[in-house]
Each structure stands twice: as C-alpha cells, then as structure tokens.
Amino acid sequence: MTGFRPVCPIAEVAVGTSRRVVVDGVPIAVVNTDEGVFAIEDRCSHADVALSEGDVDGCTIECWLHGSAFDLRTGVPLSLPATVPVTVYPARVVGDGMTAVVEIDPTPTTVPAAAGRQIEES
Ligand code: FES
C-alpha cells in the first residue's frame, strides 16, 4: 500500500513532543513542532534506541542516549556521535480541531544514503 495514511490524532501529539507509530512494520516518530508536523525514522543511527523518546527543540530531536540532534526536515545529524542520517517521511495534518489526524506516507522522502551532508568525525 502506498500514499498517505492516518496514524494518530494530532491531539495525541502536543507541540514540542513526539510519539511512536508503526507503519507497515516500520517504527516512525511523529513530531509536532511550532513549524509543523514531521515524521522521522524512530531509530537513532548511532545505536538502536527510539528517537521519539528524545527532546524536541525547534526542528530538531535529540537522541536521549548520547545527545545527537537530528534535523527533522532532512534526518541529518547535527551533532556527534551520530554521523549517518535517518530516514524522513512526508507527513501532514488533515482535518480541524480535535478531529484532525496526522497522516504519513511511508515512502521515504530521504534515505540515509541519499540525504545531504553527513557530519564528519574529527
Ligand atoms: S544512541 Fe543516539 S546518539 Fe548514541
């Protein structure tokens, strides 16, 4: 199945927070920010921990284990120790008020090998 599909009510993801959903068996973090809703692979590229349990700051989410921050628009890590991007997915909010729903297209917008820059270890 392709295309957008509903994953959760937006009311369940407060601004500045994240929630894990699973689409086609793939864990994805739905992140609600002042700049919109984003969907990002819910697995840090440094180790196998959930990014959805990290802190949201603007358009970034910080891995709770070692502190790498990932850009929610591109999946690119902005700080060490992670050096490899995570996958991001198209996300949108459909509807109004309490009935609005987050939809995700599980077709990746970026994949780690095709994403922009990677930070370099020194
Ligand atoms: S597990 Fe995420 S930065 Fe190490």
Residues whose N, C-alpha, C, O or C-beta is under 5 A from the ligand:
A	BS01	FES	C44 H46 A47 V49 C63 L65 H66 G67 S68 P81 A82
